[in-house]
Amino acid sequence: MNQRNMNSLPVRGIFASLTVCFLVSGVASADPWCTDNGGASPWVCVNKNGGPPVPPFDFVLGFTEPASPDVTFKTGNNGWKVWSQVSETDPTPADLGDIKIDPSATASIYEVWISNGTEPGAANVRSICLDTDDPSWTGYTTIINADIAGDLRGDLILVKNTGGSGGQAKLLVVRGDILAPAIVRIPKIAKFSARGIGSGVNFQVDEIMHGGTFVSQSVTGGVHIDKASPGSEIFLIRVQDPGYVHIGTMEDSQLTVFLDVEGTITVDTVHGGSVIVQGLVDAKMVFGELGEYPEGGLHSWPYFTFNNPVAETLRFGNGIPGDAQVSVEYLSETGRIELENGDVDGLLKLLQGGEGTIVDGGEVNGTVRLAESTYSFGGAADFASVGATGEVVLPTGTTLAGNINISGDLLGSVFVGGCVEAASGSVVVGGNVTGSISIGGEVEGSVLVDGDVSVGGAINVGTDLSGVVGVGGDILGSVDVTGNFTGNICAANMYAGDMPGGVDLNYASGAEVCGWLIRCTWDGECNDGSDCTIDSCDQGFCWHTHDTGECPFLCPASVARPPDLAPKNRYLAFNPTNTAEYYPIGFKVELTASEYFPYSVGPLGWVGEPDENGISRIEDTEYLSNQWPDVVRVADCAIVPVATYTILAARFEEFPPALVFSDPFVITTIAKPGANYWADVAGPKTEPY
């Protein structure tokens, strides 16, 4: 599950191949000026376009450090060339010191080559500072072709003029590392590569130009790129701690990390294009705003692909808008996708599921796929709502071992093709369901809806229900369980909707329907799969019995919601659903727990004959009848706050003569019915209840 997926190109060859593809050669316009400083090494050559350079008028060589001579350009030229080799006859690259322009130089153009034909122009370079540090200077500097065989050991500065010309690194290759404490400032890059950008390096780029390329094998310093223009590509082999990459805007461009992300990557704006990470994500990646690149190109909406586990944070500042797509191979337990309350209009998918979390999701109007076939999702996915076109999907063959949490309404769909596992698996909707929740396998965990299952809404269980389907409001739509029903279905009221097919709502299979009255508006809407002939609607209330084809002698009592749909503290209310014409039934009451009267626990007596308002007291002897009212209220001094009671239905068996009891029904009382400790009372009520 947590295997690394490295089926891409061998990364050792990537840097080399990109570097070789960069290299071009130039042709000098005149013979170079060369010296070996009196027979010493290195052999240093300088040339320029338009004729041989003349020292010290055009340039100056400094041998303060003889093995690393400095080069200072004094006059402008669009083809300055410099290189260093071991000797006049040995072309092996040697070191150069500081390559710079004279600070007193007048406004001009300085375009520089650091190369020896198609070979590197130096082994190592101390610095390349093509800037006068004079803010009024109006010239510009550009690197046409620089190929350094080893390291750049200090700063690299290029400048553009006030009109935006120059300041380019048209081709800059550092086959070694850029070492600290270096400051690199390049206004525009066409092609750049370096083996490493070292810790402590501050690398600043205004723009990677249209179709440009930025390549680094290792980033342990800081890289700031203001803009990646359309068609540009950023290739990073690895970003290592404490390194970081910050990109202001990506427009129809591509960012690829071939190995692991161990240092942070931040992109403020992503318009079109793609981000690809082939390795592990072990550090935070932040994408501030996703948007469309209307001119088209690579992708008009951004695509994100993470081909190995994400063990840290992916943050998308405005969700996943439009047709944007995010694909994650596996979301590890420590992995986290933050949507910053933005909507998911595009696609978010986890190929192998995972144990991590998706947080602060807005409305889902597109698609969220939490795993592909045969995998499971054991984390948590939180969204504000699911719109009419939205879907949260675990396809057939997958398993939900974690949580899907919709804090608001579900207008679209939640689909789990496999099972919802016991204890850990759940689908929770905080609002109303007008769409559907469909579970292809067994529900061992829970499906909970705080609001209503509205007209047209549905909860479908493809096989067995051994867990809980709970609805805090009303079921106006449908609940369907195809297989065995051994769990719980709980709702405040079930109006006019389809009841679970093949399910006996009165414990026939050992299940518990949470004791609340089942209400229908007409007989045809009472669909509980029962064949019993007395399963019918009477005055708007369904009487449910066992799904056996024959009417049973006894069914447990089920509770009626109190008149104002709130539990009480000084009386009990229940619905005697199991009375029949030929079998008088009585109800025995027992106190099983009490906070205020713990020593009074035990049998209390029998529900007495109700008066014309359906109010009964507790009597010492049984009262059996087949004419019980729809709702019975038991009001007596023995009914006290914060207590638990059981009610057992009883029938008299003639052979042998004895009372036969049903399983107990449990009902509790509360401390107070409102803000104050006033006792509620049972008395006449205006119909309906």
Secondary structure by P-SEA (a helix, b strand, c coil): ccccccccccccaaaaaaaaaabbbbbbccbbbbbcccccccbbbbbbcccccccccccccccccccbbbbbbcccccbbbbbcccccccccbbbbcbbbccccccbbbbbbbcccccccccccccbbbcccccccccccccccbbbbcccccbbbbbbbccccccccccbbbccccccccbbbbbccccbbbbccccccbbbbbccccccbbbbbccccbbbbbccccccbbbbbcccccccbbbbcccccbbbbbcccccbbbbbccccccbbbbcccccbbbbbcbbbbccccccccbbbbbbcccccbbbbbcccccccbbbbbccccccbbbbcccccccbbbbbcccccccccccccccbbbbcccccccccbbbbbccccccccccccccccccbbbbbccccccbbbbcccccccccbbbbcbbbccbbbbccccccbbbbccccccccbbbbccccccccccccccccbbbbcccccbbbbbcccccccccccccccccccccccbbbbbbccccccccccccccccccccccccccccccccccccccccccccccccccbbbbbcccccccbbbbbbbbbcccccccccccccccccccccccccccccbbbbbcccccbbbbbcccccccbbbbbbbbbbbcccbbbbbccbbbbbbccccccccbbbbbccccccc
